[in-house]
Amino acid sequence: MPAAETVEILIREYYKLVFHTIYGLTNNWEESQDLTQDTFHQALKGIDAARASSGSHFQAKAWLLRIALNTVRMQRRRRALFSFIPFSSMSGRAQTEGKDEAKPDEETLHEQAVPVQPVGYGTAGADDPAELIAEQDAVQRTMAKLPENLRVCLLLSIIGGLSTAEIAHTLDVKEAAIRQRLTRARKQFQEIYTRDAGEELVHSHSEDAQAHYRDQERERKQSERQQRLSLAAQAPSIWSGYV
């Protein structure tokens, strides 16, 4: 099968997977869209060589995720490099190159990149969309707080669905080290998630208590004001004795 047709199939099957793996690393929706496009562009250029070298052992999902991780790393290196280069020296080149680049269909990208929650963290059975969005935000914030070496392993395991052996092959790390990272990642995720959820709960209860107290004070003052007005209306005029 030609490379272009193969990559089209890979896009249909793995676009969301690649996107959300990258998003778990960048925490930036628009940048993740761009890097996902870059990932599949690199896949188009390299798939023939990858299939030829791997033969019957070629694993498209693991191969794509390896490209995605490398794409994120290269983007960070470029950003670090650009921070040392004057913008004026780049603007002319950027304007020239930008004319030849095809703009992605943003509506299609958003449709393809439907939010995917990691399984097993309380999203099942959420009927209220507001609760689901809050849960997604909580998971994303927790993932962002993990050290990157642990976060990458957890993303490849939970979102990518890779086995320990596949993660080890993708990252070029021994399986024993991957098992240790996954154990640490899950433990730290649960600790951070539980701690943050507890802090939000305490903060919410504190705000509720303060609001309740303010309401009570407002009602008490209104009641006192009404009593004073009632007494003033019933009291005899101080001038009645002089009439």
Secondary structure, DSSP 8 states (H G I E B T S, - for coil): --HHHHHHHHHHHHHHHHHHHHHHHH--HHHHHHHHHHHHHHHHHHHHHHHHHHGGG--HHHHHHHHHHHHHHHHHHHHHHHTTS-THHHHHHHHHHHTTS----HHHHHHH------TTSS-TT---HHHHHHHHHHHHHHHHHS-HHHHHHHHHHHTS---HHHHHHHHT--HHHHHHHHHHHHHHHHHHHHHHHHHHHHHHHHHHHHHHHHHHHHHHHHHHHHHHHHHHHHS--TTGGG-
